[in-house]
């Protein structure tokens, strides 16, 4: 469940980090609200960027069932930076 929450919250890296940039996690919080079992119907992980600045971005993610039941939610804050040793500076 944590992996799905992280992937939802991981939308920061897909939507805010451009070619040649890197990112690292400053903060991560995962809340498991309800257990997933073998009888749990298919779930969906979704995520959205909450705020995207030049150097810091935040995002959130949720895992929900087809009936809208919330199973987990997560938030992340990422630092966006230029890697050291880049040749094109």
C-alpha positions as a printed NumPy array, in Angstrom:
array([[  0.   ,   0.   ,   0.   ],
       [  2.864,   2.368,   0.755],
       [  4.254,   1.862,  -2.751],
       [  0.931,   2.873,  -4.333],
       [  0.697,   5.954,  -2.109],
       [  4.252,   6.911,  -2.978],
       [  3.561,   6.539,  -6.679],
       [  0.537,   8.79 ,  -6.411],
       [  2.514,  11.394,  -4.526],
       [  5.432,  10.884,  -6.945],
       [  3.677,  12.966,  -9.571],
       [  6.102,  15.735,  -8.554],
       [  8.912,  14.085, -10.451],
       [  6.806,  13.67 , -13.592],
       [  5.271,  17.12 , -13.681],
       [  7.829,  19.492, -12.219],
       [ 11.339,  18.137, -12.826],
       [ 12.67 ,  19.097, -16.256],
       [ 15.388,  17.445, -18.302],
       [ 18.757,  17.936, -16.646],
       [ 17.309,  18.446, -13.165],
       [ 17.218,  16.036, -10.256],
       [ 15.141,  15.83 ,  -7.091],
       [ 15.292,  14.366,  -3.62 ],
       [ 12.687,  13.864,  -0.933],
       [ 12.674,  16.421,   1.881],
       [  9.619,  14.995,   3.644],
       [  7.268,  12.047,   3.173],
       [  4.152,  11.169,   5.147],
       [  2.005,   8.093,   4.451],
       [ -1.283,   7.483,   6.278],
       [ -2.863,   4.033,   6.009],
       [ -6.544,   4.525,   6.744],
       [ -7.98 ,   1.086,   6.004],
       [ -6.368,  -2.284,   5.373],
       [ -6.296,  -3.83 ,   1.92 ],
       [ -7.196,  -7.53 ,   1.905],
       [ -7.465, -10.198,  -0.785],
       [-11.207,  -9.474,  -0.985],
       [-10.687,  -5.722,  -1.547],
       [-11.937,  -4.765,  -5.021],
       [ -9.524,  -3.076,  -7.437],
       [ -8.067,   0.157,  -6.09 ],
       [ -6.782,   3.234,  -7.884],
       [ -3.776,   5.398,  -6.955],
       [ -4.096,   9.063,  -7.924],
       [ -1.829,  12.01 ,  -7.304],
       [ -1.665,  15.719,  -7.819],
       [  0.906,  18.458,  -7.518],
       [ -0.127,  20.788,  -4.686],
       [  2.545,  23.441,  -5.224],
       [  5.487,  23.653,  -7.62 ],
       [  8.108,  26.321,  -7.168],
       [ 11.524,  26.683,  -8.737],
       [ 13.266,  24.639,  -6.006],
       [ 10.583,  23.019,  -3.83 ],
       [  7.48 ,  21.097,  -4.899],
       [  4.784,  19.354,  -2.875],
       [  2.36 ,  16.671,  -3.971],
       [ -0.272,  14.381,  -2.524],
       [ -1.582,  10.962,  -3.445],
       [ -4.534,   8.78 ,  -2.506],
       [ -5.552,   5.148,  -2.831],
       [ -9.303,   4.697,  -3.231],
       [-11.653,   1.838,  -3.985],
       [-14.3  ,   1.825,  -6.725],
       [-16.927,   2.926,  -4.186],
       [-14.824,   5.912,  -3.08 ],
       [-13.463,   4.284,   0.079],
       [-10.152,   5.87 ,   1.079],
       [ -7.483,   3.276,   1.916],
       [ -4.415,   5.517,   2.191],
       [ -3.153,   9.006,   1.484],
       [  0.323,  10.502,   1.332],
       [  2.096,  13.829,   0.972],
       [  5.623,  14.567,  -0.15 ],
       [  7.885,  17.59 ,  -0.357],
       [ 10.747,  17.438,  -2.85 ],
       [ 13.831,  19.574,  -3.425],
       [ 14.535,  20.21 ,  -7.123],
       [ 18.159,  20.932,  -8.028],
       [ 20.819,  20.886, -10.734],
       [ 23.162,  17.906, -10.264],
       [ 26.829,  18.648,  -9.601],
       [ 29.317,  18.119, -12.386],
       [ 26.977,  19.029, -15.233],
       [ 29.02 ,  19.756, -18.366],
       [ 26.597,  22.29 , -19.887],
       [ 26.871,  25.06 , -17.245]])
